[in-house]
């Protein structure tokens, strides 16, 4: 899902449905496929997150001079943070495309972006991940600044409204590389007209929030 094609497939594929009354019993493989689909139950936590993200997206539309407000999803391991993040992203994707149907099939709206922070990510590596999502051409000779410029220009042209960033704990601002990568994220939040949502395990106890 770290490319637009993969995300679009995920967001537009209906969740698996149980058999209707009167249908023949499903085989073992079909049952396993159904249960591996991980149907998301709309718990109060999911609803709170969804409402919070939508509120920030509305507020961010009118923010012009500084970085737009962001949101962090944190908690213990296996608490469902990524699942919640993907659910909110899918809901925003479907709501946006319903309100703004594409004029042509070749120019579909790109309301949501999902990015995984690479292990030991440098600023250039993270910028490349943003570029890869929309298939922005990147060469080895390009500098980090050039990639970031291409990303910001393309994301704003594509109408990106929500950026989901997972595995944020991989950023370690106590190192020179980590600090440069964190600075890149700050730069992107100021230049891309979208709401940023971060997720990971106990983020508030990591070096990202120290000091």
C-alpha positions as CSV (number, residue, x, y, z in Angstrom):
1,X,0.0,0.0,0.0
2,X,3.0,2.3,-0.2
3,X,2.2,3.0,-3.8
4,X,-0.9,4.8,-5.2
5,X,-2.0,1.8,-7.1
6,X,-1.8,-0.5,-4.1
7,X,-3.5,2.0,-1.8
8,X,-6.3,2.6,-4.4
9,X,-6.9,-1.1,-4.6
10,X,-7.0,-1.4,-0.8
11,X,-9.4,1.5,-0.4
12,X,-11.8,0.6,-3.1
13,X,-12.0,-3.2,-2.5
14,X,-15.2,-3.9,-0.5
15,X,-14.5,-5.8,2.8
16,X,-15.2,-9.5,2.8
17,X,-18.8,-10.5,3.5
18,X,-20.1,-13.5,5.4
19,X,-22.3,-15.9,3.4
20,X,-25.9,-14.9,3.0
21,X,-28.7,-17.2,4.3
22,X,-29.3,-20.1,2.0
23,X,-25.9,-20.0,0.4
24,X,-23.9,-23.2,0.3
25,X,-21.2,-23.7,3.0
26,X,-17.8,-22.3,2.1
27,X,-14.7,-24.4,1.9
28,X,-11.8,-24.2,4.3
29,X,-9.7,-22.0,1.9
30,X,-12.6,-19.6,1.5
31,X,-13.1,-19.4,5.2
32,X,-9.5,-18.7,5.9
33,X,-9.5,-16.0,3.2
34,X,-12.6,-14.4,4.9
35,X,-11.0,-14.4,8.4
36,X,-7.6,-13.1,7.1
37,X,-9.5,-10.1,5.7
38,X,-9.5,-8.5,9.1
39,X,-12.8,-6.7,9.0
40,X,-12.4,-3.5,11.1
41,X,-15.0,-3.0,13.8
42,X,-15.9,0.6,14.4
43,X,-15.1,0.8,18.1
44,X,-15.3,4.1,20.1
45,X,-11.6,4.5,19.6
46,X,-11.9,4.2,15.8
47,X,-14.7,6.8,15.8
48,X,-12.7,9.2,18.0
49,X,-9.7,8.9,15.7
50,X,-11.9,9.4,12.6
51,X,-13.5,12.5,14.0
52,X,-10.2,13.9,15.1
53,X,-8.6,13.5,11.7
54,X,-11.6,15.0,9.9
55,X,-11.6,18.0,12.3
56,X,-7.9,18.6,11.7
57,X,-8.4,18.3,7.9
58,X,-11.0,21.0,8.1
59,X,-8.8,23.3,10.2
60,X,-5.9,22.7,7.9
61,X,-7.6,23.9,4.9
62,X,-7.5,27.5,6.3
63,X,-3.9,27.3,7.6
64,X,-1.7,29.3,5.2
65,X,1.3,30.6,7.1
66,X,2.6,27.7,9.3
67,X,2.5,23.9,9.4
68,X,-1.0,22.5,9.6
69,X,-2.0,20.7,12.8
70,X,-1.1,17.1,12.9
71,X,-2.1,14.0,14.9
72,X,-0.2,11.1,16.4
73,X,-1.6,7.6,17.0
74,X,0.4,5.8,19.7
75,X,0.1,2.9,22.1
76,X,1.4,-0.5,23.0
77,X,2.3,-3.1,20.4
78,X,-0.5,-5.0,18.7
79,X,-3.1,-2.5,19.9
80,X,-4.4,-1.9,16.4
81,X,-2.7,1.4,15.5
82,X,-1.9,0.6,11.9
83,X,-5.4,-1.0,11.5
84,X,-7.0,2.2,12.8
85,X,-4.8,4.3,10.6
86,X,-5.7,2.4,7.5
87,X,-9.4,2.5,8.4
88,X,-9.4,6.3,8.7
89,X,-7.4,6.6,5.5
90,X,-9.9,4.4,3.6
91,X,-12.9,6.3,5.0
92,X,-11.3,9.7,3.9
93,X,-10.4,8.3,0.5
94,X,-13.9,7.0,-0.2
95,X,-15.6,10.2,1.2
96,X,-13.3,12.4,-1.0
97,X,-13.8,10.5,-4.2
98,X,-17.5,10.4,-3.6
99,X,-17.6,14.2,-3.2
100,X,-15.1,14.9,-6.0
101,X,-15.6,12.2,-8.7
102,X,-12.7,12.1,-11.3
103,X,-13.4,13.9,-14.5
104,X,-11.5,11.1,-16.4
105,X,-10.2,7.7,-15.4
106,X,-6.7,8.8,-16.1
107,X,-6.9,11.7,-13.6
108,X,-8.3,10.2,-10.5
109,X,-8.0,12.2,-7.3
110,X,-5.3,11.3,-4.9
111,X,-6.7,12.3,-1.5
112,X,-4.6,9.9,0.7
113,X,-0.9,9.0,0.9
114,X,0.5,6.1,3.0
115,X,4.2,6.1,3.7
116,X,6.3,3.7,5.8
117,X,9.5,5.2,7.3
118,X,12.4,3.1,6.1
119,X,14.8,1.6,8.8
120,X,17.6,4.0,9.6
121,X,16.1,6.4,7.2
122,X,18.1,9.3,5.8
123,X,16.3,12.4,4.7
124,X,16.9,11.5,1.0
125,X,15.6,7.9,1.5
126,X,12.4,9.2,3.1
127,X,11.9,11.8,0.4
128,X,12.4,9.0,-2.1
129,X,9.6,7.0,-0.4
130,X,7.3,9.9,-0.8
131,X,8.2,10.1,-4.4
132,X,7.8,6.4,-5.0
133,X,4.2,6.5,-3.8
134,X,3.1,8.6,-6.8
135,X,5.7,7.3,-9.2
136,X,7.7,10.5,-9.3
137,X,10.9,9.8,-11.3
138,X,14.0,9.9,-9.1
139,X,17.6,9.5,-10.2
140,X,20.7,8.9,-8.1
141,X,22.1,12.3,-9.1
142,X,19.1,14.2,-7.6
143,X,19.7,15.8,-4.3
144,X,17.4,15.6,-1.3
145,X,16.2,19.1,-2.0
146,X,15.4,18.4,-5.6
147,X,13.4,15.3,-4.6
148,X,11.5,17.2,-1.9
149,X,10.7,20.0,-4.4
150,X,9.3,17.4,-6.9
151,X,7.3,15.7,-4.1
152,X,5.7,19.0,-2.8
153,X,4.9,20.2,-6.3
154,X,3.3,16.9,-7.4
155,X,1.4,16.3,-4.1
156,X,-0.1,19.7,-4.3
157,X,-1.0,19.3,-7.9
158,X,-2.5,15.9,-7.2
159,X,-4.7,17.3,-4.4
160,X,-3.4,15.2,-1.6
161,X,-5.4,15.9,1.6
162,X,-4.2,13.3,4.1
163,X,-0.7,11.9,4.6
164,X,-0.4,8.8,6.8
165,X,3.1,8.0,8.1
166,X,3.7,4.7,9.9
167,X,6.8,3.4,11.8
168,X,7.7,6.9,13.0
169,X,9.8,5.5,15.8
170,X,12.5,4.8,13.2
171,X,13.4,8.5,13.3
172,X,16.1,9.2,15.9
173,X,16.7,13.0,16.1
174,X,19.7,12.4,18.5
175,X,21.8,11.5,15.4
176,X,22.7,13.8,12.6
177,X,20.9,11.7,10.1
178,X,17.8,11.4,12.2
179,X,17.7,15.1,12.9
180,X,17.9,15.9,9.1
181,X,15.1,13.4,8.4
182,X,12.9,15.0,11.1
183,X,13.6,18.4,9.6
184,X,12.5,17.1,6.2
185,X,9.2,16.0,7.7
186,X,8.7,19.4,9.2
187,X,9.5,21.0,5.8
188,X,7.0,18.7,4.1
189,X,4.2,19.5,6.5
190,X,4.7,23.2,5.8
191,X,4.8,22.9,2.0
192,X,2.3,20.2,1.3
193,X,-1.3,21.3,1.7
194,X,-2.4,18.2,3.7
195,X,-3.0,16.9,7.2
196,X,-0.2,14.6,8.5
197,X,-1.0,11.7,10.8
198,X,1.8,9.7,12.4
199,X,1.6,6.2,14.1
200,X,3.9,3.9,16.1
201,X,4.5,2.2,19.4
202,X,4.7,4.4,22.4
203,X,5.9,7.4,20.4
204,X,5.8,9.8,23.3
205,X,8.5,7.8,25.1
206,X,11.0,7.9,22.2
207,X,13.8,10.4,21.4
208,X,11.5,12.0,18.9
209,X,9.7,13.7,21.8
210,X,12.5,14.2,24.2
211,X,13.5,17.8,25.0
